[in-house]
Amino acid sequence: MIDLEKQKKQFKNHIAKFTDYGNIKILDFKEPNTSHYRIRFLFEEDYCILHISGDLGELTATNYNNMTYDNFSDFINNVGYFTEKLNCHSRPIYLYDEDVARKELSQMIEEDYALKERVYEEAYGYDDAIEKLLVKLLEDYSEDSGMGEIGYNRLSEYFTNAWEFASSIGKKSTGILDLYLLAFELAQENLKKQEA
């Protein structure tokens, strides 16, 4: 996860520039005479499409009415809502941590007495029965996509509702969307200071 307070310092010398072409509105936010952490928000107002480009990656998002310059502030405090509007992005939104997945699965097994008994019974009572099962469940776990097909199929043998949670096991936000929203918010503040 990105430390937003630390990242905020990267924008301290940035200047915002807003350009209005009617249906196209552009907000540039960059440090003069450098491309360090430069970011551009381009709004296609007539189609409610946002394009983000620059050093922090690229993104396209669409929404039927509030993906416009004036209404984009609706997203500032709601990353989950913004995530739902994404069409494509060049930076990963999520990463999957196998250690976190291991802890989550272990806790789920430990909390379900009947399941825990089944795991020990299948392993003939070995003390490391849960660990052996975790190795099998996480055999094809990936940092990019999380639980693989092999792990999911094995998980389904132990949890009838595996489909409800398998895709979120070990899932962590990279924080890139928070960073984009922070940059937009700081650019807006910078524009207000320029006007004052």
Backbone bond lengths (Angstrom), bond angles and torsions (degrees), N, CA, C in turn:
res aa  C-N    CA-C-N  psi(-1)  N-CA   C-N-CA  omega(-1)  CA-C   N-CA-C  phi
1 M - - - 1.456 - - 1.523 109.04 -
2 I 1.282 115.39 138.87 1.460 122.12 -179.65 1.526 109.87 -76.81
3 D 1.326 116.46 134.96 1.460 122.30 175.75 1.530 107.46 -81.81
4 L 1.334 117.26 103.40 1.462 121.29 -174.08 1.525 113.15 -66.63
5 E 1.316 117.39 -33.36 1.476 119.23 177.81 1.527 110.43 -64.68
6 K 1.318 115.81 -40.67 1.461 120.61 177.67 1.535 110.14 -67.45
7 Q 1.332 116.18 -41.31 1.463 120.68 -179.55 1.526 111.66 -66.98
8 K 1.305 116.49 -32.09 1.470 121.31 179.99 1.535 110.60 -56.16
9 K 1.322 116.15 -34.89 1.466 120.95 179.84 1.525 111.77 -65.27
10 Q 1.343 116.70 -26.32 1.471 120.55 179.81 1.536 111.27 -66.16
11 F 1.334 116.64 -21.33 1.459 121.73 -177.08 1.532 113.22 -100.07
12 K 1.331 117.50 5.07 1.468 119.73 -170.98 1.528 114.12 -61.60
13 N 1.317 118.97 -28.44 1.469 121.46 179.88 1.522 113.09 -102.88
14 H 1.325 116.55 10.69 1.463 120.92 -177.40 1.527 111.73 -76.65
15 I 1.310 114.46 148.32 1.469 122.45 175.52 1.520 107.27 -121.84
16 A 1.313 116.14 133.96 1.461 121.14 178.54 1.518 109.88 -93.12
17 K 1.324 115.01 143.88 1.460 121.22 175.56 1.518 107.77 -135.86
18 F 1.327 115.87 124.37 1.453 121.22 -179.82 1.523 108.92 -107.90
19 T 1.339 116.35 132.16 1.455 122.16 178.19 1.523 108.28 -127.20
20 D 1.329 115.35 128.12 1.461 121.25 -177.59 1.525 109.49 -112.15
21 Y 1.331 116.09 113.18 1.466 121.75 176.75 1.527 110.67 -107.34
22 G 1.289 117.88 26.13 1.465 121.43 -177.22 1.511 110.21 86.87
23 N 1.338 116.72 -103.32 1.473 120.56 179.58 1.527 112.87 -73.70
24 I 1.311 116.45 -15.51 1.464 121.23 177.63 1.529 108.03 -113.00
25 K 1.319 115.79 125.37 1.463 120.97 177.18 1.528 107.32 -125.86
26 I 1.332 115.13 134.23 1.468 120.31 -176.36 1.523 109.17 -124.75
27 L 1.321 115.15 131.36 1.457 122.02 172.65 1.520 107.01 -118.25
28 D 1.323 115.77 111.15 1.467 121.52 175.67 1.514 108.18 -99.79
29 F 1.319 115.92 140.75 1.453 121.24 178.97 1.517 106.99 -138.33
30 K 1.334 115.14 109.09 1.464 118.19 -177.45 1.522 110.99 -155.29
31 E 1.303 113.88 161.23 1.455 121.76 175.00 1.526 107.29 -82.22
32 P 1.337 118.15 129.64 1.466 119.78 -178.40 1.533 112.60 -55.70
33 N 1.321 115.39 141.76 1.474 124.28 176.13 1.524 114.40 62.11
34 T 1.319 116.58 24.14 1.462 120.40 176.31 1.518 108.99 -153.76
35 S 1.304 116.20 162.85 1.464 119.73 175.74 1.528 111.02 -107.42
36 H 1.328 116.18 9.85 1.465 121.95 -178.55 1.531 111.14 -59.24
37 Y 1.332 115.88 115.84 1.462 123.34 176.99 1.533 113.12 57.34
38 R 1.313 116.36 27.99 1.468 118.42 178.68 1.523 108.79 -70.10
39 I 1.316 115.27 146.26 1.459 120.43 -179.45 1.525 108.93 -146.93
40 R 1.316 114.96 142.12 1.469 121.03 178.69 1.521 108.94 -126.46
41 F 1.334 114.01 132.32 1.455 122.03 173.68 1.522 106.42 -110.06
42 L 1.319 117.31 115.07 1.461 121.71 179.50 1.524 107.82 -114.34
43 F 1.325 115.85 119.78 1.454 121.67 -177.41 1.528 109.74 -106.31
44 E 1.326 115.88 122.11 1.461 121.31 169.95 1.526 105.39 -91.58
45 E 1.321 115.73 93.71 1.458 121.48 -171.94 1.530 113.12 -62.51
46 D 1.328 117.84 -38.43 1.463 119.89 -176.30 1.524 112.65 -71.19
47 Y 1.323 118.21 -23.00 1.463 121.51 178.12 1.532 112.53 -111.14
48 C 1.317 117.27 0.90 1.476 122.48 -179.45 1.518 111.14 53.93
49 I 1.335 115.43 50.77 1.464 122.45 178.99 1.521 109.02 -118.93
50 L 1.300 116.25 136.23 1.461 122.62 175.68 1.519 108.27 -113.30
51 H 1.326 115.41 133.34 1.462 122.11 172.47 1.526 106.86 -117.12
52 I 1.296 116.76 128.51 1.464 121.58 174.20 1.515 106.50 -113.83
53 S 1.329 115.96 134.45 1.462 119.62 177.72 1.521 109.01 -144.50
54 G 1.327 115.51 165.45 1.455 120.70 178.33 1.506 112.50 133.73
55 D 1.315 115.20 -162.22 1.463 121.71 -176.63 1.524 113.62 -64.61
56 L 1.307 117.18 -20.92 1.466 120.71 -175.54 1.526 112.58 -94.49
57 G 1.327 116.97 7.23 1.463 120.38 178.90 1.514 111.90 109.01
58 E 1.313 114.45 -179.98 1.453 121.03 -178.32 1.520 109.78 -121.58
59 L 1.332 113.93 152.38 1.447 120.23 -178.85 1.525 108.60 -156.81
60 T 1.326 116.08 146.73 1.459 122.07 171.32 1.517 107.18 -130.28
61 A 1.339 115.54 134.52 1.462 121.42 179.67 1.523 109.00 -137.82
62 T 1.327 115.29 147.09 1.462 120.94 -178.75 1.521 109.54 -133.57
63 N 1.319 114.70 141.96 1.452 120.96 172.20 1.523 106.97 -150.70
64 Y 1.302 116.65 152.50 1.463 119.20 -171.76 1.526 114.42 -69.73
65 N 1.331 119.73 -22.62 1.464 117.35 -178.69 1.523 116.54 -143.70
66 N 1.307 120.11 -23.39 1.465 117.45 -174.63 1.522 115.11 -113.48
67 M 1.324 117.69 16.57 1.464 119.52 174.16 1.533 107.12 -93.66
68 T 1.328 113.90 53.07 1.459 122.16 177.80 1.523 107.85 -122.22
69 Y 1.303 115.63 164.10 1.462 119.28 -177.58 1.531 111.57 -57.24
70 D 1.318 117.01 -49.03 1.465 120.18 -176.71 1.519 113.61 -68.16
71 N 1.316 117.41 -29.16 1.466 120.56 -175.83 1.523 114.17 -101.54
72 F 1.319 117.74 -4.25 1.462 119.39 -176.68 1.524 112.44 -63.42
73 S 1.304 117.52 -23.63 1.466 119.82 178.93 1.533 111.53 -61.91
74 D 1.352 117.91 -15.17 1.475 120.87 174.30 1.526 111.34 -58.37
75 F 1.340 116.69 -26.07 1.460 121.45 -175.30 1.529 113.62 -90.42
76 I 1.322 117.63 -16.51 1.467 121.86 -170.30 1.532 112.92 -50.39
77 N 1.302 117.97 -41.94 1.468 120.52 -177.68 1.523 113.08 -106.78
78 N 1.352 116.70 19.37 1.453 119.01 -177.58 1.528 110.59 -141.42
79 V 1.314 116.07 76.20 1.463 121.72 -178.27 1.525 110.99 -62.04
80 G 1.330 117.41 -36.27 1.461 120.64 179.66 1.518 111.72 -60.31
81 Y 1.311 116.28 -43.48 1.472 121.53 178.16 1.524 110.11 -64.26
82 F 1.313 116.89 -43.12 1.464 121.75 178.73 1.535 110.65 -61.76
83 T 1.327 116.81 -42.11 1.462 121.91 -179.32 1.526 111.29 -56.62
84 E 1.318 116.27 -38.68 1.467 121.02 -179.21 1.522 112.96 -65.03
85 K 1.320 117.61 -18.77 1.470 121.62 -175.13 1.526 112.94 -96.51
86 L 1.328 117.74 -1.41 1.463 121.26 -176.01 1.522 112.10 -71.53
87 N 1.325 115.59 136.71 1.463 121.69 173.35 1.517 110.05 -98.70
88 C 1.323 116.35 -44.79 1.462 120.66 179.77 1.530 108.59 -158.07
89 H 1.320 115.38 159.08 1.461 120.51 -179.28 1.521 108.53 -159.13
90 S 1.322 115.47 148.60 1.468 119.67 -177.86 1.520 113.43 -93.42
91 R 1.313 117.36 -17.38 1.464 121.32 179.26 1.522 109.20 -106.86
92 P 1.320 117.97 144.10 1.476 118.67 178.97 1.527 111.48 -64.95
93 I 1.298 115.18 138.09 1.468 122.17 177.55 1.526 109.52 -85.53
94 Y 1.330 115.39 -34.33 1.461 121.60 -179.63 1.517 110.40 -131.19
95 L 1.317 114.65 152.52 1.462 122.82 168.51 1.517 106.53 -126.01
96 Y 1.310 116.19 159.30 1.457 121.13 -179.11 1.517 108.62 -119.21
97 D 1.318 115.94 124.14 1.454 123.00 -175.34 1.528 109.46 -104.02
98 E 1.328 116.07 116.10 1.464 120.62 -176.68 1.526 111.87 -64.87
99 D 1.328 117.77 -35.18 1.465 119.81 178.63 1.528 110.90 -65.08
100 V 1.322 116.29 -41.54 1.465 120.76 177.35 1.530 109.22 -65.23
101 A 1.327 116.75 -43.01 1.470 121.27 178.64 1.529 110.19 -59.09
102 R 1.319 115.92 -43.77 1.471 121.43 179.87 1.533 110.18 -59.84
103 K 1.330 116.89 -44.43 1.472 120.80 -179.84 1.530 110.91 -65.88
104 E 1.346 115.68 -43.51 1.464 119.33 -179.29 1.526 111.36 -62.40
105 L 1.324 116.60 -46.86 1.462 120.65 -179.93 1.527 111.63 -65.06
106 S 1.317 116.44 -42.26 1.461 120.99 179.01 1.524 110.28 -60.12
107 Q 1.318 116.75 -43.35 1.464 121.35 179.66 1.536 110.63 -64.31
108 M 1.328 116.48 -40.60 1.468 120.23 179.05 1.529 110.92 -62.28
109 I 1.310 116.04 -41.14 1.465 120.47 179.63 1.525 110.26 -68.30
110 E 1.332 116.08 -44.69 1.473 120.79 -178.78 1.529 111.45 -62.00
111 E 1.329 117.37 -35.41 1.460 121.04 -176.34 1.524 113.36 -79.44
112 D 1.315 117.53 -16.80 1.468 121.72 -179.73 1.529 107.94 -103.74
113 Y 1.325 116.29 98.72 1.460 121.41 -173.45 1.526 112.07 -57.23
114 A 1.334 117.17 -46.14 1.469 120.75 -178.14 1.526 110.68 -63.57
115 L 1.302 116.59 -40.40 1.465 120.39 179.17 1.526 110.29 -66.94
116 K 1.309 116.20 -42.79 1.463 120.30 179.01 1.526 110.60 -60.05
117 E 1.318 116.67 -43.29 1.464 120.86 177.62 1.526 111.01 -61.54
118 R 1.326 116.26 -41.34 1.469 120.68 179.21 1.528 111.13 -62.77
119 V 1.334 116.07 -43.21 1.465 121.07 179.90 1.523 110.27 -61.25
120 Y 1.339 117.26 -45.35 1.470 120.72 178.87 1.525 111.53 -66.48
121 E 1.318 116.19 -38.05 1.464 120.27 179.67 1.531 110.49 -64.51
122 E 1.327 116.67 -43.82 1.465 120.45 -179.91 1.525 111.80 -65.13
123 A 1.339 116.34 -29.32 1.467 120.53 -179.59 1.533 111.28 -95.53
124 Y 1.314 116.47 12.61 1.466 122.47 179.77 1.526 112.13 57.16
125 G 1.341 115.31 37.91 1.447 120.70 172.73 1.515 116.56 78.54
126 Y 1.306 118.86 8.28 1.468 119.54 -179.99 1.522 110.89 -62.96
127 D 1.336 115.03 142.31 1.461 120.37 -178.82 1.522 113.04 -61.82
128 D 1.312 116.86 -28.82 1.462 119.54 -177.79 1.535 112.06 -97.73
129 A 1.327 116.63 26.94 1.467 121.56 -177.31 1.528 111.81 -59.20
130 I 1.323 116.43 -43.64 1.466 119.75 -179.30 1.525 109.79 -65.51
131 E 1.310 116.31 -41.70 1.472 119.81 179.27 1.530 110.77 -61.88
132 K 1.316 116.51 -41.33 1.470 119.95 178.46 1.522 111.18 -62.44
133 L 1.328 116.50 -40.07 1.463 119.92 178.09 1.529 110.48 -66.89
134 L 1.322 116.83 -41.25 1.469 120.13 179.58 1.529 111.25 -60.58
135 V 1.316 116.77 -39.71 1.470 120.94 177.50 1.526 109.53 -59.58
136 K 1.320 117.06 -43.01 1.470 120.96 179.33 1.531 111.40 -67.32
137 L 1.326 116.65 -43.49 1.468 120.64 -178.33 1.527 112.06 -65.37
138 L 1.324 116.23 -33.32 1.466 120.39 -175.13 1.528 112.58 -101.68
139 E 1.314 117.11 16.80 1.471 121.81 -177.04 1.527 112.33 -54.87
140 D 1.323 117.94 -42.93 1.471 120.15 -178.02 1.535 111.38 -116.21
141 Y 1.329 115.21 30.46 1.468 120.97 177.52 1.521 109.05 -69.85
142 S 1.317 117.12 139.17 1.459 121.92 -176.29 1.518 111.25 -129.10
143 E 1.313 116.34 143.48 1.467 121.92 176.24 1.529 111.08 -63.89
144 D 1.309 117.16 -26.97 1.463 121.46 -177.50 1.524 113.70 -86.60
145 S 1.342 116.93 -33.72 1.463 118.47 -173.71 1.524 114.72 -129.82
146 G 1.314 118.20 -4.28 1.461 120.82 177.65 1.509 113.24 80.54
147 M 1.322 115.59 -137.11 1.458 122.99 -175.74 1.526 110.23 -62.97
148 G 1.325 116.10 126.93 1.459 121.09 178.61 1.518 111.75 -88.92
149 E 1.303 116.25 179.92 1.469 121.71 -176.79 1.528 111.79 -63.49
150 I 1.321 116.84 -42.80 1.471 120.12 179.62 1.526 110.19 -61.69
151 G 1.329 115.95 -48.77 1.458 120.51 179.56 1.517 112.36 -62.45
152 Y 1.340 115.84 -40.79 1.464 119.81 179.59 1.528 110.80 -63.21
153 N 1.319 116.60 -44.37 1.469 120.00 179.53 1.524 111.25 -61.57
154 R 1.328 116.92 -41.23 1.467 120.14 178.15 1.526 110.85 -68.33
155 L 1.329 115.73 -39.77 1.460 120.61 178.63 1.526 110.21 -60.60
156 S 1.325 116.51 -38.51 1.475 121.94 179.60 1.524 112.40 -63.92
157 E 1.317 116.89 -23.76 1.465 120.34 177.39 1.533 111.19 -71.26
158 Y 1.314 117.13 -24.37 1.462 122.11 -176.40 1.531 113.16 -106.93
159 F 1.320 116.99 -25.63 1.463 121.39 -178.73 1.527 108.76 -128.28
160 T 1.321 116.98 116.61 1.469 119.77 -179.37 1.528 111.65 -67.89
161 N 1.310 117.41 -21.67 1.464 121.17 -179.83 1.532 112.16 -104.87
162 A 1.312 117.51 26.50 1.475 121.77 -176.80 1.524 112.39 -53.82
163 W 1.309 116.74 -35.64 1.463 120.79 -178.96 1.531 112.02 -60.20
164 E 1.323 117.51 -24.48 1.466 121.11 -178.46 1.529 112.83 -73.18
165 F 1.332 117.96 -29.92 1.465 119.51 -172.03 1.527 114.76 -128.22
166 A 1.313 118.30 -10.03 1.471 120.69 -174.19 1.525 112.24 -57.15
167 S 1.312 117.50 -39.06 1.470 120.18 -176.64 1.528 113.47 -72.55
168 S 1.319 117.45 -13.16 1.467 119.18 -178.77 1.529 113.24 -106.81
169 I 1.317 118.26 2.92 1.462 120.95 -179.12 1.536 109.60 -68.20
170 G 1.317 115.85 118.60 1.462 121.70 179.58 1.523 114.54 76.95
171 K 1.316 117.33 7.98 1.473 122.51 -175.53 1.529 110.87 -75.75
172 K 1.335 115.90 130.18 1.462 121.69 178.71 1.523 108.79 -133.95
173 S 1.291 116.20 141.60 1.461 120.87 175.46 1.524 109.65 -72.02
174 T 1.322 116.94 139.81 1.463 119.89 174.88 1.524 110.47 -77.55
175 G 1.333 116.95 -22.02 1.456 121.32 -179.87 1.512 114.22 90.00
176 I 1.330 118.32 1.52 1.460 120.12 -176.82 1.527 111.66 -63.75
177 L 1.321 118.13 -37.27 1.466 119.65 178.95 1.519 111.10 -67.02
178 D 1.326 116.16 -37.81 1.465 120.25 175.66 1.524 109.92 -60.61
179 L 1.324 116.04 -38.73 1.464 121.09 179.92 1.523 111.20 -66.46
180 Y 1.343 117.38 -42.29 1.466 120.06 176.55 1.527 110.86 -60.74
181 L 1.326 116.28 -44.31 1.460 119.97 -179.10 1.525 111.39 -67.33
182 L 1.323 116.69 -36.21 1.460 120.76 175.48 1.527 110.08 -62.55
183 A 1.322 117.00 -45.46 1.467 121.11 179.96 1.526 110.50 -60.34
184 F 1.324 117.94 -42.11 1.465 121.14 178.71 1.522 110.38 -62.98
185 E 1.319 116.05 -45.55 1.468 120.83 -179.76 1.533 111.13 -62.07
186 L 1.330 117.37 -43.82 1.466 121.09 178.94 1.531 111.20 -66.10
187 A 1.323 116.72 -37.51 1.469 120.44 177.65 1.524 110.16 -64.18
188 Q 1.329 117.05 -41.31 1.468 121.04 177.44 1.536 110.89 -61.47
189 E 1.329 116.26 -44.44 1.466 120.60 177.76 1.525 110.61 -61.42
190 N 1.329 115.97 -40.17 1.459 120.84 179.89 1.525 110.94 -64.12
191 L 1.315 117.59 -41.47 1.467 121.36 177.29 1.520 111.55 -61.83
192 K 1.327 116.89 -41.11 1.473 121.10 179.34 1.541 110.35 -63.82
193 K 1.339 116.50 -39.30 1.468 119.75 177.38 1.520 110.84 -64.88
194 Q 1.314 116.66 -38.77 1.462 120.71 178.85 1.533 111.10 -64.25
195 E 1.327 116.17 -38.64 1.468 121.18 -179.76 1.523 110.99 -69.39
196 A 1.338 117.12 -31.65 1.474 121.48 -177.57 1.488 109.59 -79.86
